[in-house]
Amino acid sequence: MMTTFLNSDAACRVTAQEIIKILQTDAKLGLNENEIQTRQKYYGHNDFEVDDDEPIWKKYLGQFKEPMILLLLASACISLLMRQYDDALSITIAIIIVVTVAFIQENRAEKEIEALRRLVPPKCVCIREGRSQQIFARELVPGDLCILESGDRIPADLRLTEANDMSIDESSFTGEVKPSNKIIDSISFGSRQTSISDRRNIAFMGTHVLTGNAKGIVICTGENSEFGKVFQMMQQQEAPKTPLQKSMDALGKQLLAVAAIPEGLPIVVTVTLALGVQRMAKREAIVKKLPIVETLGCVTVVCSDKTGTLTKNEMTVTNILTSDGDSAEVTGSGYDGQGDVICGHERATYDSHPLISKIVEIGAVCNNAEIINSQLRGQPTEGALLVVAMKMNIPHLREQFHREREWPFSHENKWMAVQCTPKYNPNEIRLYVKGAIEQVLKLAKRYLHQGAAVPLTDDNIRGFVADSNQMAAKGLRILAMATGTSLDDLTYVGMVGIIDPERPKVEQAISQLKVGGVIVKMITGDAEKTAKAIASRLKIYSSDDLSLSGEDLDHMNAVELRDAVLHASVFYRVSPKHKLTIVKALQAQGHIVSMTGDGVNDAVALKAADIGIAMGQTGTDVCKEAADMILVKDDFYTIMAAIEEGKAIFHNIKNFVRFQLSTSIAALSLITLSTVFHFPNPLNAMQILWINIIMDGPPAQSLGVEPVDHDVLKKPPRKVTDSMIDKNLIVHILTSAIVIVFGTLCVFYAEMRDGKVTPRDTTMTFTCFVFFDMFNALSCRSQTKFIFEIGLCSNRYFVVAVLLSIIGQLAVIYLPPLQFVFQTEALSAADLFYLTCLTSSVFFVNEFRKLISRIILKRQLNHKNMLIHQWMV
């Protein structure tokens, strides 16, 4: 009778013998060939099934589904039917450029599924028919007996049956930096659902063996493993539409309603986003999809993983407290040995502070880790102890001893001990012990006080435990040290505080995010005390804030969940499912959510978030492929630059829309007024075409690459519901359009005094409109700042574009071949000076409007402050 899959929650609760019986296997011989073939047919291969990819041509055609593109296609068809072939051609070229650029940038097939598959090792060692053999991991079936060694990647979910000093790095899966020390006994949790971290007799697919060796029975393969559940969640999860895409959809409909679709708009949007991607790459942030750059400007909540994102994912000793009460601070981080041990404002050495040196000696000798070329081999906690010895210039302590026996760390004892003899005195026996302070103090009979071993009393124990609690409240992991000749003859010497240090500038980044109206929440698999301590130091959490565990989330209904998730700033002991729940709950309340992370356990939430941000150095392949943006150097502070770019890009696009629509409305109004009132047409067809080229050409395009205004970071995130064309923008557009139309008509009718339209009349009118365009573009560079504040030449592309446009206009006026085509004639220097003075009016009117707006805003702010002051009094 074939057995169904036994999930890890159920498997961890029963003994190894019961697992063997349930899965009908043998703990020594493994499965036989007939049974293996039968089970492979029943269970299938140990891998993930992926739907066939869409063909490239289908993905390319999918780019044409965007509303703005569809509107432009309709516009091109109408132009074709009306035999306006030049317009139809220009619109078609615009569409092809936009679609192709977007396709090339975004045609990176979603490889997170493939990356998940790569985490299953190609080969593994198992016992079949009593023989140890190497097979492809995809051939494993439930009931197979696997052999694990240090450095192996786990090929499937295994229930361990044998384990020798076995520790596994599950940080990429659970978010906990502390290695999971494995056992083989069954675990009792009653009816409570266990977490991944609780299941210490299970080895999970995709995780790494750090130390020791083991044997285990395969309980789940492929999509039925815990890793497979992440895979299934990622397959089901669709990436949300970005705020910019929503805004452009709404803008397209608005422009359709007024029959004014600027075909240059999609090009500017695409080019602006592409240049934003390039600028972000220079700031060491890789953006995988064009609209994502702008989305950062809309983010209202950043949900950040702790381990490897806010912290370095490397343990570091920061404090040493001796049994005498002397304390020392340890500077520096990492595994290169840079830093000092400072005690009482002086650098501690092996000779100057013997008790501190003894603590360091115990930590270095009672240790199985190695540091080679600043790279750690072994457990991070033991690596941190070796680094302290390096900082005291005693890096080779362990080499001075011959180890005779080891008592490995276990979760039951919570201590590790080694028996050794000094090489310079082989007859001396020493026992070094490190572990949880409560357990070490239980073993100790004495403690060192002023160089002498004195009896350890209950009052002493309470004092030492109180000291350790004070250090633990700061987020430190405490390890106590003792020495003696046997386990029955131990003397307590002190303790060290170890922490996973924060990344540089993280606190500053969080502070700036808050100033800009962005909420920061920390999500971690760590314990509550550690999570709160780290969050408090980073100013994410205060004593009045709410913190929630994954278990708390499981017991909430939908209404309670939405309210709790919104108000909580720290989430601890969470699983991938909980991370997804948090993101969804925030999105349901209208928030634009960014999720940062580096582990496999973050991948699903990264994909579900409006923008997923992965760490480039410590991030797993799955995490990077699921994310929208990758921070090359894992620098959380880079998010600041990204948010600046995001906000600036939307402002630039808005400036372009303002310029395009004001120019379009002015041109349409000029022609409409002439037609309605039966006036002569002030512009001929070729002149209108030239204006259209300038309107969609270099000056307009250069508005999309305006340098970042750093003040935008202080502004609140843009609301997705806000229309791109708001009341203020309409006022700006109409103001500019009215000035342009009025000024151009004045020139036209001033020149046409004899009632006849001459080449000079149209040349003056034509040049007047083009010059108005140039000054209008200048005023559109910023909606709030004066030109002297942003700098006349700060946008080099704009300066070059305007100069080229003016040179082109002068060529149209003065070169005979072009005079014939455009029906123009040469103008005098006085004419050009007159037109320059007149057309600059649109610039000065807009600058004056900015001044008035600033005065009104300042008065409103002063009034608001006065009301607040009165209320406080």
Secondary structure, 3 states (H helix, E strand, C coil): CCCCCCCHHHHCCCCHHHHHHHCCCCCCCCECHHHHHHHHHHHCCCCCCCCCCCCHHHHHHHHHHCHHHHHHHHHHHHHHHCCCHHHHHHHHHHHHHHHHHHHHHHCCCCCHHHHHHHCCCCEEEEEECCEEEEEEHHHCCCCCEEEECCCCECCCEEEEEEEEEEEEECHHHHCCCCCEECCCCCCCCCCCCCCCCCCCCEECCCCEEEEEEEEEEEEECHHHCHHHHHHHHHHHCCCCCCHHHHHHHHHHHHHHHCCCCCCHHHHHHHHHHHHHHHHHHHCCEEECCCCHHHHHHHCCEEEEEHHHHHECCCCEEEEEEECCCCEEEECCCCCCCCCCEEECCEECCCCCCHHHHHHHHHHHHCCCCEEECCEEECCHHHHHHHHHHHHCCCCCHHHHEEEEEEECCCCCCCEEEEEEEECCCCCCCEEEEEECHHHHHHHEEEEEECCEEEECCHHHHHHHHHHHHHHHCCCCEEEEEEEECCCCCEEEEEEEEEECCECCCHHHHHHHHHHCCCEEEEECCCCHHHHHHHHHHCCCCCCCCEEEEHHHHHCCCHHHHHHHHHHEEEEECCCHHHHHHHHHHHHHCCCCEEEEECCHHHHHHHHHCCEEEEECCCCCHHHHHHCCEEECCCCCCHHHHHHHHHHHHHHHHHHHHHHHHHHHHHHHHHHHHHHHCCCCCCCCHHHHHHHHHHHHCHHHHHHHHCCCCHHHHHCCCCCCCCCCCCHHHHHHHHHHHHHHHHHHHHHHHHHCCCCCCCHHHHHHHHHHHHHHHHHHHHHCCCCCCCHHHHCCCCCHHHHHHHHHHHHHHHHHHHCHHHHHHHCCCCCCHHHHHHHHHHHCHHHHHHHHHHHHHHHHHHHHHHHHHHHHHHHHC
